[in-house]
Amino acid sequence: MALDVERCEVGVESKLGLVHSATEFYADEAIAALKAGKVIAVPTDTLYGFACDACSAEAVDRIYEIKGRKHTSPLAICVGDVPDIKRFAVTGHLPHGLLDSLLPGPVTVILGRGESSILETSLNLGLGSIGVRVPDCDFIRIIARGAESALALTSANLSGQPSSVSIKDFENLWEHCAYVYDGGVLPAGRAGSTVVDLTKPGRYRILRPGSAKEETVAILQKYSLLEETWSG
């Protein structure tokens, strides 16, 4: 019996060692883990996500492994600031100020990767576009800046399972992460970010309504973008 209690205490201590507050105090630790090719769990302005260095093929493979997700399902990337987007995606066709009006915020913009993108070529292999996020969340933006790279970002859950708004929601997956950063219960619900395709000049297409569709569409229309209709 004493041995079982001891094992239990070791297990709890091990789990607690993985979990830290999503505060600037732990940012250097998170950045070091990312640069070492590890996967971490972080809060965003919508859901909890798994993050890793998007320029590390090994780390990206690890995220797919953790989620039980096929490589044919693309990953988004996260950057620290709006001006960083042009390092990874094509932005020259967009109206001046559009991205600054949409981001930071609960929006994923789909853009062309372009020949000058410094992303790892194996990320979303075969796709000419990439989803980009700049969450309105200090912690993930601080670590993205410190990592000096884009972060591959996907929801912290098994593929096909409900999204996570607290770290308890994916406790069964903690052991696969170098660290889990706790930002409390996220208020946005489980809708996730609004996904909008901006690959075509002057056009937009909402791919997922998410948590900010109305606000996103209002901004797009303010910049005179026209909605692209789905062709059957």
Backbone bond lengths (Angstrom), bond angles and torsions (degrees), N, CA, C in turn:
res aa  C-N    CA-C-N  psi(-1)  N-CA   C-N-CA  omega(-1)  CA-C   N-CA-C  phi
1 M - - - 1.476 - - 1.526 110.66 -
2 A 1.340 115.59 -42.79 1.465 119.39 -179.88 1.522 110.28 -61.25
3 L 1.352 115.89 -37.63 1.450 120.21 -179.75 1.524 110.75 -64.67
4 D 1.354 117.10 -41.26 1.460 121.15 179.40 1.523 111.12 -62.34
5 V 1.337 116.47 -42.39 1.463 120.88 178.45 1.517 110.06 -62.25
6 E 1.338 115.56 -42.40 1.463 120.27 -179.71 1.533 110.20 -62.04
7 R 1.335 116.67 -43.70 1.460 120.65 179.06 1.518 110.74 -61.75
8 C 1.330 114.94 -41.60 1.461 120.38 179.86 1.524 110.40 -61.22
9 E 1.334 116.30 -45.35 1.464 120.49 -178.93 1.525 111.26 -64.14
10 V 1.336 116.83 -38.69 1.466 120.58 178.37 1.524 109.97 -64.24
11 G 1.349 115.72 -40.78 1.460 120.28 179.10 1.510 112.21 -62.62
12 V 1.323 116.84 -43.46 1.460 121.44 178.87 1.516 110.41 -63.97
13 E 1.346 115.39 -44.45 1.468 119.90 -179.12 1.529 110.26 -62.23
14 S 1.352 115.62 -39.84 1.464 120.17 179.70 1.512 111.11 -62.51
15 K 1.340 116.48 -43.92 1.464 120.45 179.17 1.519 111.17 -65.20
16 L 1.326 115.91 -44.08 1.463 119.54 -178.48 1.524 111.07 -64.30
17 G 1.315 117.27 -30.47 1.460 120.84 178.20 1.512 112.80 -66.71
18 L 1.321 116.23 -22.85 1.461 121.14 178.12 1.521 112.28 -79.89
19 V 1.331 116.54 -26.68 1.464 121.63 -169.43 1.523 111.46 -98.98
20 H 1.323 116.02 124.37 1.454 121.96 176.42 1.523 109.09 -134.25
21 S 1.306 116.18 162.68 1.463 120.89 177.80 1.531 110.10 -69.66
22 A 1.312 115.35 143.70 1.466 120.38 177.30 1.521 108.84 -81.84
23 T 1.335 114.69 71.56 1.459 121.45 -178.55 1.520 109.21 -128.18
24 E 1.319 115.80 164.47 1.463 120.82 -177.26 1.526 111.71 -60.48
25 F 1.335 117.04 -25.51 1.467 121.36 -179.89 1.531 111.06 -57.00
26 Y 1.342 116.57 -34.30 1.465 121.05 -176.76 1.527 112.91 -99.48
27 A 1.324 117.67 7.02 1.460 120.65 -175.26 1.532 112.38 -62.90
28 D 1.330 117.29 -43.90 1.470 120.07 -178.39 1.524 111.27 -61.59
29 E 1.313 116.04 -38.37 1.460 121.37 177.61 1.532 110.38 -62.10
30 A 1.323 116.06 -45.32 1.468 121.19 -179.95 1.521 110.98 -64.22
31 I 1.338 116.52 -42.12 1.467 121.39 -179.92 1.529 110.18 -62.71
32 A 1.334 116.60 -43.00 1.464 120.75 178.95 1.527 111.06 -61.71
33 A 1.320 116.77 -40.07 1.468 120.62 178.75 1.524 110.78 -64.21
34 L 1.329 116.51 -42.78 1.464 120.48 179.19 1.525 110.93 -63.24
35 K 1.335 116.50 -44.14 1.466 120.33 -179.20 1.526 111.75 -67.15
36 A 1.330 116.24 -22.15 1.462 120.97 177.79 1.526 112.16 -87.34
37 G 1.340 116.39 4.03 1.464 120.48 177.92 1.513 114.63 82.65
38 K 1.340 116.82 19.79 1.461 121.15 -179.23 1.535 111.39 -90.02
39 V 1.319 115.30 163.18 1.465 122.67 173.82 1.518 108.62 -103.32
40 I 1.324 117.19 134.03 1.461 122.17 176.28 1.530 108.88 -124.80
41 A 1.319 116.05 160.65 1.468 121.54 176.30 1.525 108.48 -110.52
42 V 1.325 115.97 131.85 1.463 120.89 -173.21 1.529 111.38 -138.85
43 P 1.333 116.81 152.70 1.459 119.31 171.60 1.528 109.96 -80.36
44 T 1.323 115.98 151.83 1.462 121.18 169.67 1.530 106.72 -124.01
45 D 1.322 117.43 -164.58 1.460 120.32 177.47 1.528 111.65 -85.42
46 T 1.347 117.29 1.31 1.463 120.45 177.59 1.528 110.44 -125.93
47 L 1.338 116.67 -65.30 1.457 122.06 -175.14 1.529 110.14 -131.52
48 Y 1.327 115.90 169.73 1.463 120.10 169.23 1.531 108.54 -77.38
49 G 1.328 115.25 144.62 1.451 119.33 -178.35 1.510 112.61 -135.53
50 F 1.330 115.06 159.53 1.458 121.87 167.68 1.517 107.10 -92.81
51 A 1.324 116.33 135.56 1.460 120.75 -177.94 1.524 110.21 -132.30
52 C 1.336 115.20 147.94 1.457 121.36 173.97 1.520 107.73 -155.50
53 D 1.315 116.37 174.84 1.458 121.46 177.63 1.526 108.94 -68.98
54 A 1.336 116.82 117.96 1.467 121.17 -177.70 1.521 112.33 -68.96
55 C 1.325 116.85 -12.13 1.467 120.83 179.11 1.525 111.98 -98.37
56 S 1.336 117.13 9.43 1.462 122.22 176.80 1.528 108.92 -111.92
57 A 1.323 116.67 108.31 1.463 120.64 -179.00 1.528 111.20 -60.27
58 E 1.332 116.50 -38.23 1.466 120.82 -178.84 1.528 111.26 -65.19
59 A 1.339 116.70 -42.28 1.463 120.50 -179.95 1.528 110.92 -67.46
60 V 1.321 116.70 -39.84 1.470 120.51 178.34 1.528 110.11 -63.29
61 D 1.318 116.92 -42.46 1.471 120.65 177.13 1.527 110.49 -58.90
62 R 1.338 115.86 -37.23 1.471 120.72 -178.88 1.527 110.67 -64.73
63 I 1.324 117.75 -38.75 1.466 120.41 178.54 1.524 110.27 -63.01
64 Y 1.322 116.93 -44.56 1.475 119.64 177.83 1.521 111.12 -60.25
65 E 1.323 115.04 -38.97 1.464 121.10 179.52 1.527 110.90 -62.89
66 I 1.322 116.73 -47.49 1.461 121.99 -178.50 1.523 110.85 -60.61
67 K 1.322 116.69 -43.23 1.459 121.00 -175.88 1.533 113.22 -80.54
68 G 1.331 116.93 -14.71 1.455 119.51 -174.06 1.515 110.62 65.98
69 R 1.327 115.09 40.25 1.464 121.96 -173.05 1.526 110.25 -111.70
70 K 1.331 116.00 143.96 1.457 120.14 177.99 1.523 110.43 -74.41
71 H 1.330 115.95 148.34 1.461 120.64 -179.76 1.523 112.63 -67.61
72 T 1.334 116.41 -12.85 1.468 119.72 177.48 1.529 111.64 -75.41
73 S 1.345 117.46 -13.62 1.467 121.50 175.86 1.530 108.40 -87.87
74 P 1.338 118.41 115.72 1.466 120.19 -173.43 1.521 113.33 -70.36
75 L 1.333 115.83 154.18 1.458 123.67 173.33 1.528 109.28 -104.24
76 A 1.327 115.95 147.52 1.465 120.70 172.12 1.528 108.34 -87.42
77 I 1.329 115.66 167.98 1.458 120.64 172.38 1.529 109.16 -119.96
78 C 1.314 115.08 157.50 1.456 121.86 177.80 1.525 108.21 -125.51
79 V 1.330 116.68 136.59 1.467 121.22 175.34 1.524 108.85 -124.43
80 G 1.334 115.32 163.90 1.455 119.35 -174.42 1.517 114.44 -75.77
81 D 1.333 116.64 -34.03 1.458 120.62 -174.82 1.521 110.24 -144.21
82 V 1.322 116.73 154.37 1.462 121.87 -177.13 1.538 112.59 -55.95
83 P 1.343 120.23 -43.82 1.478 118.93 179.78 1.527 114.28 -59.71
84 D 1.346 117.24 -21.12 1.468 120.29 179.39 1.527 112.43 -69.29
85 I 1.323 116.88 -21.83 1.471 120.21 -173.34 1.515 111.62 -57.53
86 K 1.322 116.95 -38.28 1.473 119.92 -175.65 1.524 113.16 -65.86
87 R 1.327 118.58 -13.95 1.469 120.88 174.89 1.523 111.71 -73.03
88 F 1.320 115.61 -20.94 1.465 119.97 -172.27 1.526 113.93 -120.79
89 A 1.334 117.46 -14.06 1.462 120.46 -174.04 1.525 110.73 -149.98
90 V 1.317 115.54 164.15 1.462 122.66 -178.98 1.525 109.67 -85.08
91 T 1.333 116.31 122.22 1.472 120.86 -177.37 1.527 113.13 -125.67
92 G 1.322 117.15 -6.72 1.467 120.27 -172.17 1.516 115.11 -63.45
93 H 1.337 118.16 -21.41 1.469 121.69 -178.36 1.530 112.72 -85.27
94 L 1.323 117.15 -5.87 1.465 120.36 -175.35 1.523 111.21 -86.99
95 P 1.347 117.42 146.78 1.470 120.04 175.98 1.527 110.90 -58.20
96 H 1.322 116.65 140.55 1.459 121.44 179.50 1.528 110.25 -58.43
97 G 1.319 116.66 128.02 1.456 121.78 177.45 1.517 114.90 93.99
98 L 1.343 117.75 -10.74 1.468 119.84 -177.29 1.527 112.00 -62.00
99 L 1.335 116.82 -50.94 1.463 119.09 -177.64 1.524 111.60 -63.26
100 D 1.329 116.78 -35.51 1.468 119.96 178.22 1.527 111.67 -68.30
101 S 1.334 116.95 -24.14 1.465 120.35 177.33 1.526 111.67 -80.95
102 L 1.335 116.55 -31.34 1.468 120.98 -179.28 1.524 112.57 -84.45
103 L 1.317 116.39 -31.31 1.464 122.08 -170.77 1.527 111.56 -129.51
104 P 1.344 118.06 151.11 1.459 127.96 -1.59 1.535 111.30 -65.91
105 G 1.315 115.09 148.07 1.455 119.99 179.14 1.515 111.30 168.47
106 P 1.345 116.49 178.88 1.465 121.60 -174.43 1.525 112.86 -82.28
107 V 1.330 115.86 53.37 1.460 122.57 -175.87 1.529 109.26 -131.03
108 T 1.330 116.64 136.64 1.461 122.50 170.11 1.516 107.41 -108.49
109 V 1.325 117.05 120.50 1.462 120.68 178.64 1.526 108.90 -100.15
110 I 1.329 115.29 129.77 1.460 121.02 177.59 1.524 107.94 -93.52
111 L 1.331 115.81 122.34 1.457 122.31 -177.49 1.524 109.66 -132.45
112 G 1.339 116.01 159.85 1.451 119.40 174.55 1.518 110.82 -69.69
113 R 1.319 116.73 146.85 1.471 120.48 179.62 1.525 111.24 -76.65
114 G 1.296 117.07 -41.26 1.452 119.53 178.74 1.518 112.75 73.25
115 E 1.327 116.45 163.28 1.462 121.51 -176.53 1.524 112.66 -73.90
116 S 1.325 116.82 -21.32 1.466 119.34 -176.42 1.525 113.42 -91.04
117 S 1.335 117.45 -0.84 1.465 120.73 179.96 1.528 110.31 -61.44
118 I 1.339 116.78 136.55 1.466 120.31 179.67 1.536 111.72 -95.45
119 L 1.334 116.85 12.83 1.460 120.53 178.85 1.523 110.91 -66.79
120 E 1.309 115.58 149.30 1.461 121.99 171.88 1.534 108.32 -56.54
121 T 1.327 117.15 127.29 1.471 120.59 -174.06 1.524 112.83 -64.70
122 S 1.325 117.45 -23.16 1.462 119.84 -179.60 1.528 112.52 -78.30
123 L 1.345 117.19 -10.70 1.467 119.72 178.64 1.522 108.97 -73.21
124 N 1.335 116.44 120.84 1.472 122.31 -178.14 1.524 110.47 53.05
125 L 1.322 115.13 50.90 1.462 122.59 -175.78 1.526 111.19 -53.41
126 G 1.319 115.30 131.43 1.460 120.32 177.65 1.517 114.22 92.66
127 L 1.334 117.03 -11.68 1.462 120.12 178.87 1.529 109.98 -96.35
128 G 1.315 115.83 136.27 1.457 120.17 179.07 1.510 113.43 -91.45
129 S 1.340 116.17 3.57 1.468 120.25 -178.36 1.522 109.82 -127.84
130 I 1.337 115.11 166.95 1.468 121.43 -179.82 1.527 109.10 -147.42
131 G 1.321 116.49 138.61 1.463 121.25 173.87 1.517 109.49 -84.61
132 V 1.337 116.50 132.79 1.466 121.07 -175.63 1.524 110.03 -124.67
133 R 1.335 115.72 135.29 1.455 122.11 177.75 1.518 110.97 -123.87
134 V 1.330 115.70 144.63 1.469 123.19 163.68 1.525 104.33 -129.48
135 P 1.328 117.16 86.92 1.469 119.73 -175.70 1.530 112.01 -63.88
136 D 1.303 115.98 149.87 1.466 121.46 174.63 1.526 107.95 -84.49
137 C 1.319 114.66 66.52 1.473 122.38 -174.33 1.521 107.57 -148.21
138 D 1.319 117.08 115.63 1.463 121.52 -172.21 1.522 113.10 -58.73
139 F 1.335 117.06 -44.48 1.466 119.79 -171.29 1.526 111.92 -61.89
140 I 1.316 117.65 -50.80 1.465 119.65 -176.61 1.525 110.92 -67.65
141 R 1.325 117.42 -30.41 1.470 119.61 178.45 1.532 110.70 -71.39
142 I 1.334 116.44 -38.41 1.465 120.27 177.70 1.527 110.83 -61.99
143 I 1.333 116.71 -44.11 1.466 118.45 -176.97 1.531 111.14 -74.64
144 A 1.328 117.58 -30.21 1.470 119.59 175.97 1.531 110.17 -65.51
145 R 1.338 115.66 -41.44 1.477 118.82 176.67 1.527 110.43 -62.70
146 G 1.326 116.14 -45.91 1.457 120.70 -176.82 1.510 113.10 -66.89
147 A 1.325 117.03 -32.33 1.467 121.11 179.82 1.518 111.38 -72.85
148 E 1.346 116.11 -17.89 1.466 122.08 179.06 1.524 111.65 56.04
149 S 1.317 115.10 36.09 1.452 121.55 -179.98 1.521 107.74 -154.35
150 A 1.307 116.51 172.85 1.462 119.54 168.94 1.522 108.11 -82.66
151 L 1.316 116.20 148.97 1.453 121.00 174.38 1.519 109.27 -101.55
152 A 1.326 116.82 129.74 1.460 119.32 168.37 1.526 106.65 -71.14
153 L 1.328 116.97 133.90 1.463 120.49 -171.65 1.513 110.08 -137.83
154 T 1.323 116.32 130.96 1.454 121.78 176.38 1.520 108.56 -149.15
155 S 1.316 116.99 159.60 1.466 120.15 -175.10 1.524 111.54 -63.46
156 A 1.323 116.04 144.99 1.469 122.71 -175.79 1.526 109.80 -85.96
157 N 1.305 115.38 81.22 1.460 121.96 178.88 1.521 108.10 -165.37
158 L 1.322 115.70 164.47 1.453 119.08 171.70 1.522 108.93 -70.49
159 S 1.306 116.66 146.07 1.461 120.84 -178.75 1.527 110.32 -56.31
160 G 1.342 115.23 129.00 1.460 120.38 179.41 1.510 114.75 88.99
161 Q 1.337 117.64 -7.40 1.459 122.03 179.83 1.531 110.18 -96.05
162 P 1.361 117.64 163.10 1.469 120.01 -179.98 1.525 112.38 -58.01
163 S 1.313 116.06 147.02 1.460 121.43 178.21 1.522 110.63 -69.79
164 S 1.327 116.58 165.23 1.463 121.83 -173.44 1.521 111.76 -109.40
165 V 1.336 115.74 128.23 1.467 120.67 175.52 1.531 111.24 -110.91
166 S 1.332 116.46 -1.03 1.469 121.50 173.06 1.521 107.38 -147.03
167 I 1.326 116.97 160.44 1.463 118.58 -177.93 1.532 111.33 -68.20
168 K 1.323 118.04 -23.65 1.462 121.37 178.17 1.526 111.24 -64.29
169 D 1.339 116.23 -27.95 1.463 120.74 -177.64 1.523 112.58 -63.83
170 F 1.338 117.75 -24.60 1.463 119.90 -179.76 1.531 111.33 -125.85
171 E 1.318 116.08 31.67 1.468 120.63 -177.09 1.527 112.09 -57.36
172 N 1.332 117.04 -30.29 1.465 120.53 179.57 1.532 112.96 -68.08
173 L 1.334 117.12 -10.70 1.466 121.15 -178.96 1.533 113.12 -109.80
174 W 1.328 117.16 -1.12 1.471 120.30 -178.55 1.523 112.01 -54.51
175 E 1.327 115.71 -41.46 1.470 119.97 -172.80 1.530 112.67 -61.56
176 H 1.320 117.13 -17.51 1.465 120.74 -179.25 1.525 112.55 -88.14
177 C 1.329 117.04 -4.14 1.463 121.91 -177.26 1.528 110.47 -106.21
178 A 1.329 115.44 148.50 1.465 118.96 173.02 1.521 109.68 -66.44
179 Y 1.336 116.58 -42.62 1.459 122.48 177.21 1.529 109.32 -147.03
180 V 1.337 114.18 154.19 1.465 121.90 173.53 1.524 106.76 -121.26
181 Y 1.323 116.60 122.69 1.466 120.95 -176.53 1.528 109.74 -105.07
182 D 1.329 114.22 122.16 1.458 122.02 -171.31 1.526 111.21 -95.39
183 G 1.310 115.73 117.16 1.463 121.43 176.09 1.510 112.25 -111.56
184 G 1.359 116.56 19.00 1.462 120.55 -179.54 1.523 111.58 79.97
185 V 1.317 115.37 -168.47 1.473 121.03 177.86 1.528 107.96 -81.78
186 L 1.319 115.87 124.52 1.462 120.66 -176.26 1.530 109.94 -81.28
187 P 1.327 117.50 136.19 1.467 121.21 -170.39 1.524 115.51 -83.86
188 A 1.329 118.24 -8.43 1.469 119.69 -170.92 1.525 113.76 -78.01
189 G 1.351 117.85 -7.31 1.462 119.15 -175.89 1.519 110.27 82.18
190 R 1.325 116.77 -168.42 1.462 120.84 -173.16 1.531 113.13 -103.20
191 A 1.316 117.81 14.94 1.461 120.44 -175.77 1.526 112.55 -72.80
192 G 1.324 118.06 -24.21 1.452 120.72 -178.12 1.518 111.93 76.20
193 S 1.326 115.61 -174.40 1.458 120.12 -177.82 1.527 110.76 -77.64
194 T 1.306 115.53 156.76 1.461 121.77 172.03 1.523 107.62 -78.91
195 V 1.333 116.52 128.71 1.464 121.00 -177.26 1.523 109.17 -106.75
196 V 1.342 116.08 122.49 1.457 120.73 -177.70 1.530 110.42 -129.29
197 D 1.318 115.62 129.42 1.463 122.51 179.10 1.526 108.60 -84.99
198 L 1.343 115.80 118.48 1.465 121.93 179.06 1.534 111.01 -119.91
199 T 1.317 116.74 29.28 1.462 119.73 -175.90 1.523 112.76 -74.98
200 K 1.339 117.89 -23.16 1.464 120.83 -176.92 1.530 110.69 -103.05
201 P 1.320 117.63 131.54 1.476 120.59 179.93 1.531 111.88 -57.02
202 G 1.339 115.16 131.03 1.454 120.66 175.47 1.511 115.30 76.22
203 R 1.329 117.71 3.72 1.470 121.36 -175.71 1.528 110.93 -129.05
204 Y 1.318 114.99 156.73 1.464 120.17 171.63 1.510 108.99 -143.44
205 R 1.314 115.26 155.96 1.465 121.57 174.84 1.518 108.19 -142.03
206 I 1.318 116.80 125.32 1.466 121.30 176.82 1.528 108.36 -80.60
207 L 1.317 116.11 116.02 1.457 121.06 -179.94 1.523 112.48 -92.11
208 R 1.328 116.40 -27.52 1.472 121.42 175.33 1.513 108.05 -147.57
209 P 1.331 118.07 125.37 1.472 120.03 -177.74 1.522 113.02 -59.35
210 G 1.338 117.12 -42.69 1.462 120.61 178.12 1.516 113.42 56.35
211 S 1.325 115.13 -152.64 1.466 120.47 -171.09 1.520 114.15 -97.62
212 A 1.356 117.74 -0.24 1.472 118.46 -174.74 1.531 112.21 -142.57
213 K 1.331 117.01 35.91 1.464 119.59 -175.32 1.529 112.09 -61.44
214 E 1.326 117.41 -49.84 1.465 120.48 -174.83 1.526 111.39 -60.57
215 E 1.331 116.45 -46.49 1.462 120.39 -179.67 1.530 111.11 -64.71
216 T 1.336 116.21 -38.14 1.461 120.80 -179.86 1.519 111.73 -65.59
217 V 1.320 116.13 -47.10 1.467 120.87 179.98 1.528 110.54 -62.01
218 A 1.326 116.85 -39.79 1.470 120.16 179.20 1.531 110.96 -60.82
219 I 1.319 116.70 -41.19 1.470 120.63 178.78 1.528 110.63 -67.26
220 L 1.316 117.01 -44.35 1.464 120.94 -179.95 1.526 111.24 -60.44
221 Q 1.312 115.98 -41.31 1.461 119.91 179.80 1.525 111.69 -70.64
222 K 1.315 116.46 -32.36 1.464 120.83 175.95 1.527 110.61 -59.77
223 Y 1.346 116.00 -33.70 1.462 121.17 178.81 1.537 112.22 -92.79
224 S 1.342 115.51 16.45 1.476 123.65 173.79 1.520 114.27 64.25
225 L 1.330 117.42 25.86 1.456 119.66 173.73 1.528 109.30 -79.94
226 L 1.317 116.72 143.54 1.456 122.81 -179.19 1.527 109.81 -103.87
227 E 1.319 115.58 141.71 1.458 119.08 179.86 1.515 109.31 -73.40
228 E 1.323 115.22 131.79 1.454 120.61 176.97 1.515 108.46 -86.01
229 T 1.311 116.75 126.31 1.458 120.67 -178.26 1.510 110.18 -82.57
230 W 1.324 114.82 148.38 1.462 120.05 178.18 1.517 109.16 -75.30
231 S 1.313 116.44 132.45 1.477 119.52 177.90 1.521 108.99 -101.42
232 G 1.316 114.73 130.16 1.455 118.59 -176.98 1.521 113.26 -88.98
